[in-house]
Amino acid sequence: METVGEFMKEVNSFDEYLKHKMLRRAIEREIEIIGEAMNRILKAYPDIEIPDARKIIATRNKIIHGYDEVDDVVIYVIATKHLKDLRDSISKL
């Protein structure tokens, strides 16, 4: 999650995010890794409560398996808002 924050430091808008294909792919890869980690955590600890854990895994699956196209808006919102929320939730565990 920290890596995505580092990648996004220089990005000030969605339009700027769209201009950088390598950045977008790197962030998608990081989200894949987070989704896979979430999947493993839930298998090992099925009773753990992490908000939106299933959505995180579903997003990972969508990116990896190429269901339709990856929605840049969704990935941008995850990178700029939802990962911070996830980090806060995990830190409380």
MOPE-V841598 format. One record per residue. RES is the residue in one small letter. PSI is psi as a letter, one per 30 degrees, with the letter a starting at -180 (none if undefined). OMEGA is omega in degrees with one decimal (999 if undefined). D_LAST is the distance of its C-alpha to the last C-alpha in whole Angstrom. Layout:
res: <RES RES>
psi: <PSI PSI>
omega: <OMEGA OMEGA>
d_last: <D_LAST D_LAST>
This chain:
res: <m e t v g e f m k e v n s f d e y l k h k m l r r a i e r e i e i i g e a m n r i l k a y p d i e i p d a r k i i a t r n k i i h g y d e v d d v v i y v i a t k h l k d l r d s i s k l>
psi: <e e e e e e e f e f k f l e e e e f f i e e e e e e e e e e e e e e e e e e e e e e e e i f f k j k k g e e e e e e e e e e e e f h j b l k j e e e e e e e e f e e e e e e e e e e f f none>
omega: <-179.7 -179.0 178.7 177.3 177.2 179.7 -173.6 -177.8 -175.3 -176.6 -176.0 -178.6 177.2 179.1 177.8 176.7 -178.6 -177.3 -171.5 -177.1 -178.9 176.6 -180.0 -179.8 178.5 179.0 176.0 179.2 178.2 178.3 173.8 -178.5 178.3 179.0 177.8 176.7 178.7 178.7 179.7 178.3 -178.2 176.2 -179.4 -176.8 -173.7 -178.8 -179.2 -179.1 176.4 -178.6 175.7 -179.3 -179.7 177.1 178.9 179.1 179.0 177.8 176.1 -179.2 -179.5 179.7 -174.8 -173.6 174.0 176.2 -173.9 176.0 175.1 -179.1 -178.2 178.4 -179.5 -178.8 178.7 179.4 176.0 -176.5 -174.7 -177.2 -169.1 179.5 175.3 178.3 178.7 178.3 179.0 179.3 -178.7 -179.9 178.0 178.4 999>
d_last: <16 17 21 21 21 24 26 26 27 30 30 31 32 32 35 35 32 34 37 35 35 33 30 30 30 27 25 25 25 22 20 22 20 16 18 19 15 14 17 16 13 14 17 15 13 14 12 9 9 9 12 15 14 17 19 17 19 22 22 22 25 27 27 28 30 32 32 34 34 30 30 30 29 26 25 26 24 21 21 22 19 17 15 15 13 11 10 9 7 5 5 4 0>
